[in-house]
Each structure stands twice: as structure tokens, then as C-alpha cells.
Amino acid sequence: MALAFAPFANGGKRVEPIFITRIEDRWGRKLYQAKVEARQVLDPKNASIITDILRQVVSRWGTAEDVSTRLARPVAAKTGSTQNYTDAWFIGYTPDLVCSVYIGNDDPGVPIGKSGGEAAGPIFADFIEEALRDRPALSFQTPRGIERAEICHETGYLASPGCPNTRWELFKSGTRPIHECPWHGSTFPIFSHSDPLSLFSSQVKDSALESHSERPLP
């Protein structure tokens, strides 16, 4: 899982794992030097957007908010737990290190009883803090062709002055929402009583059919 998540932190590049990086003899002469093999497997813009989404996991809206209070550096992550909280896992990364944590019992009949954020998240945070103790905190890089927009947390539309909770998100250039939030101040209509989709544009209408009624898509 760490290998699978690494391209998100690495600009979309997959680097083959290396177990032995260098071999020297007793006099310090180099006998072997591993070669780094990397290939582009993901659009850097997509990797950046996914990272931005996964950073919200450790925000006040996420399932591992506590991790952000333990680490004073940018982190993106995904939590997980199996049915009935039998197992828990946490995969997270900074711009320079990826770490995967799994917790489970030998006997699957004895559940962990906690979510991934609760059980595995603190282990991840402690490891990252120690492993990067002497390294400066790096920021995730944003490639060209990406723009930021402040959106309403509840609706996903562009934030209006009346939105009580907003957040910044990344979008590929030309794909960000174009309408302000209709729930907290904008006059852009989102439905009518006779036909809930009659006032949507065709593009929004197609997306709205798959969305929850309480969160219309921008």
C-alpha cells in the first residue's frame, strides 16, 4: 500500500522499492550502488489534487484530525477499518516519506474495536515525527495547470460571503465551480418545486442525478 500511495507524493512517479542501496567493503570502497528506477504513472495534476483531497483526512473535517495536532508538517492520509472494526490501517505521507500502518489480531474473531484514525493514526504520527526529526518541514508542490478556489464546505459551490464553513480546494484549470453557493447568499437557483432539475444547466443536471439531495454538485 505504501508503494501504491507513493506516486501521490512524488508528482505521479512510481519508484521501484530498493532494499539494498549501497555495498562497501571494509575499507569503504564502493562495491555496489543501486540505481533508482522511476516512471510516470499518473498525471502530476491529478496527483496534486488527490493529495489535496487526502490532506482533508487530517483536517477538522477528517477521520484523523488528531494526527494534524501531533505533526507540525504537511501530511496527507487515508484511514480504513474492516467490518466490525476487526482491523485498522492508516496510510499517510509527507512530501518526502510514505508510511503504511496496519493493526490486527491473529484471531480475526477478536476485533480491534477502533477506527484506523484512532488505532493506527497515532503510530503513524509517532513514526513520522521521529523519522523526520532532523529534516525541515516540506510543502507539497503544486504543478502548473492547477488553480485554487474557496468553496462552501456544505454544497461544493464557490463560497459566498454568507457561507459559515469554507475550505480551499485545487482544480485543474478551467474545471472549478462557476456559481456561488445558492444556500448562503447567491441568487443562483438550484431547484423548483415542480421540477427539481428544471433550472440546472445540462452539465449540472447530469451530475446532480448522482448526487445526494442535500449536497448539489457545482
C-alpha positions in Angstrom: 0.0 0.0 0.0 2.9 2.4 0.7 4.2 1.7 -2.8 0.7 2.4 -4.3 0.4 5.7 -2.5 3.9 6.9 -3.2 3.1 8.4 -6.6 0.6 10.8 -5.0 3.5 12.3 -3.0 6.0 12.1 -5.9 4.4 14.0 -8.6 2.8 10.9 -10.2 6.1 9.0 -10.4 6.4 5.4 -9.3 9.8 4.5 -7.9 10.6 0.8 -7.6 11.5 -0.2 -4.0 15.2 -0.6 -3.1 16.2 -2.8 -0.2 19.9 -2.5 -0.6 21.1 0.9 -1.6 24.9 0.5 -1.4 27.5 -2.1 -0.5 31.0 -1.2 0.6 34.0 -3.3 1.7 35.8 -2.8 5.0 37.9 -0.1 3.5 34.9 1.9 2.4 35.3 1.2 -1.3 32.0 1.0 -3.1 31.2 -2.4 -4.5 27.6 -1.8 -5.4 25.3 1.2 -5.9 21.6 0.7 -6.6 20.0 2.6 -9.4 16.8 4.4 -8.9 14.1 3.3 -11.4 11.2 5.7 -11.8 8.4 6.0 -14.3 5.5 8.4 -14.7 2.2 6.6 -13.9 -0.1 9.5 -13.1 -0.7 13.0 -14.3 1.1 15.3 -11.9 -2.0 17.5 -11.7 -4.2 14.5 -10.7 -1.6 13.5 -8.1 -1.7 17.0 -6.7 -5.5 17.1 -6.5 -5.6 13.7 -4.8 -3.0 14.8 -2.3 -5.1 17.9 -1.6 -8.2 15.8 -1.0 -6.3 13.4 1.3 -5.0 16.3 3.3 -8.5 16.8 4.5 -8.4 13.4 6.2 -6.2 15.0 8.9 -8.2 18.3 9.0 -11.0 19.2 11.4 -13.4 17.5 8.9 -11.5 14.3 8.6 -11.3 10.9 10.2 -7.8 11.5 11.6 -7.9 15.1 12.9 -5.7 14.1 15.9 -2.7 13.4 13.6 -2.5 17.1 12.5 -2.2 18.1 16.1 0.8 15.7 16.6 2.7 16.7 13.5 3.9 20.2 12.6 4.3 19.5 8.9 2.0 18.9 5.9 0.5 15.4 5.8 -1.9 13.6 3.6 -3.5 10.3 4.5 -6.2 7.7 4.2 -7.7 5.7 7.1 -9.5 2.4 7.0 -11.1 -0.3 9.0 -12.7 -3.6 8.2 -16.2 -4.8 9.1 -17.0 -4.5 12.8 -13.6 -2.8 13.4 -11.8 -6.1 13.1 -8.7 -4.4 11.6 -7.4 -0.9 11.3 -5.0 0.8 8.9 -3.6 4.2 8.1 -1.6 5.2 5.1 -0.1 8.6 5.1 2.7 10.6 3.6 4.6 13.9 3.7 6.4 15.3 0.6 9.4 13.1 1.5 8.2 10.0 3.2 5.3 7.4 2.9 4.3 5.1 5.7 1.7 2.4 6.0 0.4 1.1 9.4 -1.7 -2.0 9.9 -3.2 -3.3 13.1 -5.0 -6.6 13.5 -5.2 -9.6 15.7 -4.0 -13.1 14.8 -7.5 -14.2 15.7 -10.0 -12.3 13.4 -12.7 -13.1 15.9 -11.1 -10.6 18.3 -11.7 -7.1 16.7 -9.5 -4.1 17.4 -12.6 -2.1 18.1 -11.2 1.2 16.9 -11.1 3.0 13.6 -7.9 3.5 11.5 -7.6 7.1 12.7 -7.9 6.1 16.3 -5.7 3.0 16.4 -3.2 3.3 13.6 -3.1 7.1 13.2 -1.1 7.8 16.4 1.5 5.1 15.4 1.9 6.8 12.0 2.3 10.2 13.7 4.9 9.0 16.2 6.9 7.3 13.4 6.9 10.3 11.1 7.9 12.7 13.9 10.9 10.5 14.8 11.9 9.6 11.2 11.9 13.3 10.1 13.0 14.8 13.3 16.2 16.4 11.8 14.6 17.3 8.4 12.8 20.6 7.6 9.1 20.5 7.0 8.5 20.5 3.3 5.4 21.7 1.4 3.5 19.7 -1.2 4.3 21.2 -4.6 1.5 22.3 -7.0 2.2 21.8 -10.7 1.3 24.2 -13.4 -2.3 24.0 -14.7 -3.8 23.9 -11.2 -5.9 26.7 -9.6 -7.2 27.1 -6.1 -10.8 28.1 -5.2 -12.6 28.7 -1.9 -15.7 26.6 -1.8 -18.6 26.1 0.6 -17.9 23.0 2.7 -21.6 22.1 2.7 -22.5 22.5 -1.0 -19.3 22.4 -3.0 -20.1 25.6 -4.8 -17.9 28.7 -4.8 -18.0 30.2 -1.3 -20.3 33.2 -0.9 -19.9 35.8 1.9 -22.6 34.1 3.9 -21.1 30.6 3.9 -20.4 29.5 7.5 -17.8 26.9 6.7 -15.5 27.2 3.7 -12.3 25.5 2.5 -9.8 25.9 -0.3 -9.6 23.1 -2.9 -7.5 22.5 -6.0 -8.9 22.2 -9.5 -7.5 21.7 -13.0 -7.6 25.0 -14.8 -11.0 25.6 -16.2 -12.8 23.0 -14.1 -13.5 24.8 -10.9 -17.2 25.6 -9.9 -18.6 28.7 -11.7 -21.5 29.6 -9.4 -21.5 30.8 -5.9 -23.2 28.8 -3.1 -27.0 29.1 -3.5 -27.7 28.2 0.1 -25.9 31.0 1.8 -26.4 34.1 -0.3 -26.1 33.6 -4.0 -29.2 34.2 -6.1 -28.4 31.3 -8.4 -31.4 28.9 -8.2 -30.8 25.2 -7.6 -34.4 23.8 -7.9 -38.1 24.5 -8.3 -41.0 22.7 -6.6 -42.4 21.3 -9.8 -39.2 20.0 -11.4 -36.1 19.8 -9.1 -33.7 19.8 -12.1 -35.5 22.3 -14.4 -33.2 25.2 -13.6 -29.9 23.3 -13.8 -27.7 23.6 -16.8 -27.4 20.4 -18.7 -23.9 19.8 -17.3 -25.0 20.3 -13.7 -28.2 18.2 -14.3 -26.3 15.1 -15.4 -24.1 15.4 -12.3 -27.0 16.1 -9.9 -28.7 12.9 -10.8 -25.9 11.0 -9.0 -25.5 13.4 -6.0 -27.2 13.5 -2.6 -30.1 15.9 -2.5 -28.6 17.7 0.5 -25.3 18.4 -1.4 -25.9 19.6 -5.0 -22.8 19.5 -7.2 -21.3 22.7 -8.5 
